[in-house]
Amino acid sequence: MTTAHTTGVEASAQRQPRNRRARIARLIIIGVTVLCLGAAGAVAAVNWPRPYPMGEAAAVPTGDSSPIWVEDDFDMETSTYDQAWFDMNTALQTHDRELFLSFADGDAEAQLALWWDNLSAIGWTTGFITPNTDADGSQLVNIGVDLGFPANEMRGSGSADAGLILTQGSYYRITTTGSGESLRITSFVPRDVIQPWDDGKLYVERRDHVVLFALEDERELVTRSIDEAEEAAVTTLELATRMGGDVPQTGFTSGITGSDERLERWRYGNSEKPEGEIDAAGFARSLYRPSQASEIIDPTIATGDATGGTTVILGPGADFDRRVVFIHEFAHAIHYTAAPSQSWSTSTAALEGFARYAEYASGASEFVAYPELKSAVATLGVDVFSDDRIYQESGATEAYDAAGSYYLFVAENGGDPWALAVDSVTEGRPIFEVSAEMSPALTAENWQQWVAGR
């Protein structure tokens, strides 16, 4: 899923002129909560006090179409498996590289070795691989691990998956030969999303609360950014705890690149960028979990159609203020873990609004009710942060700021922004409906008046 983030503008009532480029840049800090296939979240940059980079949260589809991460039609695991699949899962659980790669042949040898070595450098505790059949009859595998810092829904959350590990899986097209113990994977190619670990050797650095990676030729960018990423990770974790949230993870997994081309490749993969969609400075993306439990899956891994673990990627648009972009995207990651999405009815405003609010509440940015925002809120009401406006260049700036302001309005008027973030996703309802049930004072109409009076 992908969502975008914008930041506050100047604190003075007199707003400085903004050029079109700066305005666009302000629109994008994207979070991706839609499993692998969604457009990744993005962030754009501008000079302060003009809006700086934004990033979107995972794009959640709207309308009557099925959620893109649901594989009910053709990706369900079968009830019986060749012995090779048992052994490969054992290899992932025990970190046995030799055993795992013994089932690769031909072109897949180098591809799977690169996958294994890159993810080992990031770190994991357990993983899975499950064979599937695509709609056209071609072979697929869903393969993933719990990268960096294992995350799970909290015990006592009421979820059937509470306490189970959220994995970051992806789908790959494969070809095979043989069967049973003699089965061999002969090709291994990304189906939809192209992950950084598919593109070449990674350079990785780690701190107590973050692991940061880039392709080997951009290792200096990791070294230069890792301490800032750690500071943002600590800030975000402390903020979530202060809001009363149970934070079921101790850190974040993030990549970084100085190349717009790489960022767009990892954001859209084998899909085309939708016409009119905002550019991105970074994104957060929730990946896949196994679609169902089976005899080959580690029983500690969460399964089903909901989203899995999250990774964050920053691009060159984040250079102006990486701290705010990291905080925005890490807030998405916590949100996705606390409330994994399994409904295409999830409002993007619920996701982007929470991440923008995290900026405000952490002090990374400041909410300013500038004239264009006041006008849009007064005229459009809650439609100002509709999904269409959040993802399109023409309306994203006000959409992000308005969604963030709604959380701020709730927080400043006796409501619970953490409960708003979680309940909106788990119940599949818009934030203005959830807030109105918290208190008669937290209605959309009162929010409009609150913005008008700022």
URQUIPE-V487101 format. One line per field, one symbol per residue. phi: phi as a letter, one per 20 degrees, with the letter a starting at -180 (. if undefined). A space follows every 50 residues. Layout:
phi: ???
This chain:
phi: .ccdcccfdffffeeffcefffffgffccddddegjeffffbbcdbefef gdgcbeegfefcneffffeedgfbdffeeccfggfffffffffdmeffff ffedbmgfgfffffgfffffffobdbbbbcebcfgenfeccdcabefmcg cbfffnfnefegnefedddbececcccmblfefcedbbcgfceeegfeeq fedccccfcbdccbfgfcffffgfdfffffgfffgffffffffneeeebd acdbdbbedfffgffffdledefgfnfffcdabdcededffbfbfeegfe efcoeffdfccdcddffeffbfgffgfgfffgffffffbgeccfegffff ffffffggfffenfbcecefgffgffffedmfffdfgfffedgfcfgfff ffffffffgffecnedffffffffffemcfffffffefafedeffffgff ffef
